Amino acid sequence: MTLVERLVTLAGQLAAHLSLSDALDILLVTGAIYVVLRLIAGRRASQMAFGTMVLGGLLLITGSSQLGLGTVQWIVRNTLPYLGIALIVLYAEEIRTGLAQLGGGVLLHNRRRDQEPERETITVLVRTAMELSRQRIGAIVVWRGAIGLKSYSDTGVAVDARLTSRLLISLFQHRSPLHDGAVIVSQGRIVAAGCLLPLSQEETADGGMRHRAAVGLTEGTDATVLVVSEETGHASVVSGGRMVPAADAADLEAQILEARAAARGLSLADAAGSASSLLRGFFGRSTRQA
């Protein structure tokens, strides 16, 4: 019997003993693991999770009764009850971010929405960045995603005006009293200007306060941030706590598009549909084999 035939036989046996509740149980656990991995992907938490698994594996091995290490076994037994609290403390930031994303509907976001307003916003942002870069005027523009930014817009001055390149450029002129803060835009409108953003604890390549603020905001939200350096005039796109410099206008547009697509991600409905198709295919093949 070949390897393929063995796998087909094994799949048939598994399907024969797998109930609907078992399949649903596996699907829910798989979905939960997928969501957790999506939330920590590219973040410091992913490295922490790997370190946690390595440490946990070492504790399980050294705490095994087969090795006869009495002291280590006693430590493992007495620290396990506090493991849950330790994990909450270690991953507090990621847990807050995950709950905010779930509440903001990031995972339920419909990616079939009308793309015209988004295209217009990208055009305005690119045109603005190129002009500010030419004049060596520092700027930071926050494009809101699914997660609300009211706590940050409240720190600035409400504008509520249609998004235009001329208005954005005027807000960042040195004579403007709002030029030091961030401008928040959403749905083709400028929501507020002169806003204060949280600074990242990580050092950025540029090292400027605008860049640290952009990284700090995107570490906990799905916003896309456009930053123009006052010193160099270089424009960068920041999302997911990662800053990517743009070489020219075309590159800047591509980086913004990529950041917005990554922020939208795969909707939960699409994920459920894919999983349903896999299950139907699996049970269909098993039924045909039987």
C-alpha positions as CSV (number, residue, x, y, z in Angstrom):
1,M,0.0,0.0,0.0
2,T,1.4,3.4,-1.0
3,L,1.7,6.4,1.2
4,V,-1.2,8.1,-0.5
5,E,-3.5,5.1,-0.1
6,R,-2.6,4.9,3.6
7,L,-3.4,8.6,4.0
8,V,-6.8,8.1,2.2
9,T,-7.6,5.1,4.4
10,L,-6.7,7.0,7.5
11,A,-8.8,9.9,6.5
12,G,-11.8,7.6,5.9
13,Q,-11.4,6.0,9.3
14,L,-11.1,9.4,10.9
15,A,-14.3,10.7,9.1
16,A,-16.2,7.5,10.2
17,H,-15.4,8.2,13.9
18,L,-15.7,12.1,13.7
19,S,-19.0,13.5,14.8
20,L,-20.5,16.9,13.9
21,S,-19.7,18.2,17.4
22,D,-16.1,17.0,17.1
23,A,-15.7,18.8,13.8
24,L,-17.3,22.0,15.2
25,D,-14.9,21.7,18.2
26,I,-11.9,21.4,16.0
27,L,-13.1,24.3,13.8
28,L,-13.7,26.6,16.8
29,V,-10.2,25.8,18.3
30,T,-8.6,26.3,14.9
31,G,-10.4,29.6,14.5
32,A,-9.3,30.8,17.9
33,I,-5.7,29.9,17.3
34,Y,-5.9,31.7,13.9
35,V,-7.3,34.9,15.5
36,V,-4.6,34.9,18.2
37,L,-1.9,34.4,15.6
38,R,-3.3,37.2,13.5
39,L,-3.4,39.6,16.5
40,I,0.3,39.0,17.5
41,A,1.7,38.6,14.0
42,G,4.6,40.9,13.5
43,R,4.5,42.2,17.0
44,R,6.8,41.8,19.9
45,A,4.3,39.3,21.4
46,S,5.1,36.8,18.7
47,Q,8.6,36.6,20.0
48,M,7.4,36.5,23.6
49,A,5.0,33.7,22.7
50,F,7.9,31.6,21.2
51,G,10.0,32.3,24.4
52,T,7.1,31.3,26.6
53,M,6.6,28.0,24.7
54,V,10.4,27.2,25.0
55,L,10.4,28.0,28.7
56,G,7.2,26.0,29.2
57,G,8.7,23.0,27.4
58,L,11.8,23.1,29.5
59,L,9.8,23.3,32.7
60,L,7.7,20.3,31.6
61,I,10.8,18.3,30.7
62,T,12.8,19.1,33.8
63,G,9.7,18.8,36.0
64,S,9.0,15.3,34.8
65,S,8.8,12.7,37.5
66,Q,10.9,10.4,35.4
67,L,14.0,12.5,36.0
68,G,13.6,12.5,39.7
69,L,14.3,16.2,40.1
70,G,12.4,16.8,43.3
71,T,13.1,20.5,43.8
72,V,12.3,21.3,40.2
73,Q,9.0,19.3,40.5
74,W,8.1,21.2,43.6
75,I,8.7,24.6,41.9
76,V,6.7,23.6,38.9
77,R,3.7,22.4,40.9
78,N,3.6,25.5,43.1
79,T,4.0,28.0,40.2
80,L,1.4,26.6,37.8
81,P,-1.6,28.1,39.7
82,Y,-0.1,31.6,39.0
83,L,0.7,31.0,35.4
84,G,-2.5,32.5,34.1
85,I,-1.9,35.7,36.0
86,A,1.6,35.9,34.7
87,L,0.5,35.5,31.1
88,I,-2.1,38.2,31.5
89,V,0.5,40.6,32.9
90,L,3.0,39.7,30.1
91,Y,0.5,40.1,27.3
92,A,-1.6,42.9,28.7
93,E,-0.9,45.2,25.8
94,E,-1.7,42.5,23.2
95,I,-4.9,41.6,25.1
96,R,-6.1,45.2,25.1
97,T,-5.3,45.5,21.4
98,G,-7.1,42.3,20.5
99,L,-10.3,43.3,22.4
100,A,-10.2,46.7,20.7
101,Q,-9.9,45.1,17.3
102,L,-12.7,42.7,18.0
103,G,-14.9,45.5,19.3
104,G,-14.0,47.7,16.4
105,G,-15.0,45.0,13.9
106,V,-11.6,44.5,12.3
107,L,-12.2,40.8,12.0
108,L,-15.7,41.3,10.7
109,H,-14.8,44.1,8.3
110,N,-16.3,43.8,4.8
111,R,-13.6,44.1,2.2
112,R,-16.2,44.4,-0.6
113,R,-17.0,48.0,0.4
114,D,-16.9,50.8,-2.1
115,Q,-13.2,51.6,-2.8
116,E,-13.8,55.1,-4.4
117,P,-13.6,57.2,-1.2
118,E,-10.4,55.3,-0.2
119,R,-8.8,55.9,-3.6
120,E,-9.5,59.6,-3.3
121,T,-8.1,59.7,0.2
122,I,-4.9,58.0,-1.0
123,T,-4.6,60.5,-3.9
124,V,-4.9,63.5,-1.5
125,L,-2.4,62.0,1.0
126,V,0.2,61.3,-1.7
127,R,-0.1,64.7,-3.2
128,T,0.1,66.3,0.2
129,A,3.2,64.3,1.3
130,M,5.0,65.1,-1.9
131,E,4.4,68.8,-1.5
132,L,5.4,68.8,2.2
133,S,8.5,66.7,1.4
134,R,9.5,69.3,-1.2
135,Q,9.1,72.1,1.3
136,R,10.8,70.2,4.1
137,I,7.7,70.6,6.3
138,G,7.2,68.0,9.0
139,A,3.8,66.3,9.2
140,I,1.9,63.4,10.7
141,V,-1.4,62.3,9.2
142,V,-3.4,59.5,10.8
143,W,-5.9,57.6,8.6
144,R,-8.3,55.9,10.9
145,G,-9.1,52.2,10.4
146,A,-11.9,50.2,12.1
147,I,-10.8,51.1,15.6
148,G,-12.0,54.4,16.9
149,L,-9.6,57.2,17.7
150,K,-11.8,59.5,19.6
151,S,-9.6,59.5,22.7
152,Y,-6.8,60.9,20.5
153,S,-8.9,63.3,18.4
154,D,-10.3,64.8,21.6
155,T,-6.8,66.0,22.5
156,G,-6.7,68.2,19.5
157,V,-9.0,70.8,17.8
158,A,-12.1,69.5,16.0
159,V,-12.0,70.4,12.3
160,D,-14.7,68.3,10.5
161,A,-13.9,69.5,7.0
162,R,-13.6,67.8,3.7
163,L,-10.2,66.3,3.1
164,T,-8.2,68.3,0.7
165,S,-4.5,68.7,0.0
166,R,-4.5,72.4,0.4
167,L,-6.1,72.3,3.8
168,L,-3.7,69.6,5.0
169,I,-0.7,71.6,3.9
170,S,-1.9,74.7,5.6
171,L,-2.4,72.9,8.9
172,F,1.3,71.9,8.9
173,Q,2.7,75.3,8.0
174,H,5.0,76.6,10.8
175,R,2.8,79.6,11.3
176,S,-0.2,77.3,12.1
177,P,-0.8,76.8,15.8
178,L,-1.7,73.2,15.1
179,H,1.4,72.2,13.1
180,D,3.1,70.2,15.9
181,G,0.3,67.8,16.4
182,A,-1.2,65.0,14.3
183,V,-4.1,65.3,11.9
184,I,-6.7,62.6,12.0
185,V,-8.7,61.8,8.9
186,S,-11.6,59.4,8.4
187,Q,-14.1,58.7,5.6
188,G,-12.8,61.5,3.4
189,R,-12.9,64.2,6.1
190,I,-10.4,65.8,8.5
191,V,-11.7,65.0,11.9
192,A,-9.2,66.9,14.1
193,A,-5.8,68.6,14.1
194,G,-3.1,69.2,16.7
195,C,-3.7,65.8,18.3
196,L,-1.4,64.1,20.7
197,L,-0.4,60.5,20.1
198,P,1.3,57.9,22.4
199,L,5.0,57.5,21.9
200,S,6.4,54.1,21.2
201,Q,8.9,52.6,23.7
202,E,10.9,51.2,20.8
203,E,13.5,53.4,19.1
204,T,12.8,54.2,15.5
205,A,15.3,54.4,12.6
206,D,14.5,58.1,12.2
207,G,14.5,58.8,15.9
208,G,12.1,61.8,15.6
209,M,9.1,62.4,17.9
210,R,6.7,62.2,15.0
211,H,8.0,58.8,13.9
212,R,7.8,57.5,17.5
213,A,4.3,58.8,17.9
214,A,3.3,57.1,14.6
215,V,4.7,53.8,15.6
216,G,3.2,54.1,19.1
217,L,-0.3,54.7,17.7
218,T,-0.2,51.8,15.2
219,E,1.1,49.4,17.9
220,G,-2.4,49.4,19.4
221,T,-4.7,50.3,16.5
222,D,-5.3,49.5,12.9
223,A,-4.7,53.1,11.7
224,T,-2.4,54.0,8.8
225,V,-0.1,56.9,9.5
226,L,1.8,59.1,7.0
227,V,4.9,60.8,8.4
228,V,7.0,63.5,6.7
229,S,10.4,64.2,8.3
230,E,11.2,67.9,8.8
231,E,14.9,67.2,8.7
232,T,15.2,65.0,5.6
233,G,11.9,65.6,3.9
234,H,11.4,61.8,3.5
235,A,7.9,60.4,3.6
236,S,7.1,57.1,5.4
237,V,4.1,54.9,6.0
238,V,3.5,53.4,9.4
239,S,1.1,50.6,10.2
240,G,1.1,47.7,12.6
241,G,4.0,49.3,14.5
242,R,6.2,49.1,11.4
243,M,7.6,52.1,9.5
244,V,8.4,51.8,5.8
245,P,10.1,54.8,4.0
246,A,8.8,55.6,0.5
247,A,11.2,56.3,-2.4
248,D,8.8,58.4,-4.5
249,A,5.1,59.1,-5.1
250,A,4.4,55.7,-6.7
251,D,6.1,53.9,-3.9
252,L,4.2,55.9,-1.3
253,E,0.9,55.1,-2.9
254,A,1.8,51.4,-3.0
255,Q,2.8,51.4,0.7
256,I,-0.4,53.0,1.7
257,L,-2.5,50.5,-0.3
258,E,-0.6,47.7,1.2
259,A,-1.0,49.0,4.7
260,R,-4.8,49.5,4.3
261,A,-5.1,46.0,2.8
262,A,-3.2,44.5,5.8
263,A,-5.4,46.5,8.2
264,R,-8.6,45.1,6.7
265,G,-7.2,41.6,6.6
266,L,-9.3,38.5,5.9
267,S,-12.9,38.8,7.1
268,L,-14.2,36.3,9.5
269,A,-17.0,35.4,7.1
270,D,-14.4,34.5,4.4
271,A,-12.4,32.5,6.9
272,A,-15.5,30.6,7.9
273,G,-16.4,30.0,4.3
274,S,-12.9,28.6,3.6
275,A,-13.1,26.3,6.6
276,S,-16.5,25.1,5.6
277,S,-15.3,24.3,2.1
278,L,-12.4,22.4,3.5
279,L,-14.7,20.4,5.7
280,R,-17.1,19.7,2.9
281,G,-14.3,18.6,0.7
282,F,-12.9,16.3,3.5
283,F,-16.2,14.6,4.3
284,G,-17.0,14.4,0.6
285,R,-13.8,12.6,-0.2
286,S,-14.2,10.3,2.8
287,T,-17.8,9.4,1.8
288,R,-16.7,8.6,-1.8
289,Q,-13.8,6.4,-0.4
290,A,-16.3,4.5,1.9
